[in-house]
Amino acid sequence: MTLSKRRPDQVVRKPILIAVLFALFLGACGSGPAATFDPVGPCGTDGRQPGTYPDLEARLPTGLQGAAPTTVDSGRHCSEGALGSLISHGAAGVQFAGATWDLGGGRAVTSAIFRLASRDLPSDWIAEFYEIGAQTAKRTENIETSRPDFEGAGRTFRLDVLNDLSLQSIVVWQDGALVRAVLTATPVAPSASRIAHDQLVLEVVAATAAAGAAAP
């Protein structure tokens, strides 16, 4: 993937992390949902806030590079707008949790987990969601997909994309009935290292896989 140079007047954007990852492209955990959000009732209103699904949040890594997450929350998506391509699979009611680290300097990572309350959630559905999201998002280019193996995660789906001057990678894999996803963003600049980006991807995948192995 060719890395373009950043002009001084350009600002590195945060990752397009989903809105099941909070737009399913979850860039950061925002403010809490409307008071009408009911995480256990019939699937109607989208919403998220810390502690919505504590059992899912407990399956996330608690540290990365010696630091606790910047934000942790969880929620549920029900609307067609939030679910995107997942709606075609009848996947309304996808529950999720995410832990995000703002590492500074335009670097950010998110470890996320997804499930359906009544049946297994195939990782292919989440991978499809991310790929379509990248293809239809504004300012994305150089979209590449692959199926690498990672220790602890096994065979995964990986998507790499340039979003303005941010190199972003999404890695998705099956964890039993659940789906894991990690999202990594680093700035594109003359001094940027693809090796350093890929090392950060390895670190967050390893931390996420270890959290899955430790979960009850």
Secondary structure, DSSP 8 states (H G I E B T S, - for coil): -------TT-------EEETTEEEE-SS--S---TT--SSSSS-S-EEETTSSHHHHTTS-S-BTTB--SEEEEEEE-SHHHHGGGGGGT-TTEEEEEEEEEEETTEEEEEEEEE-SSS---HHHHHHHHHHHHHHSTTEEEEEEE--EETTTEE-EEEEEEETTEEEEEEEEEETTEEEEEEEEEE--TT--HHHHHHHHHHHHHHHHHHHHH--
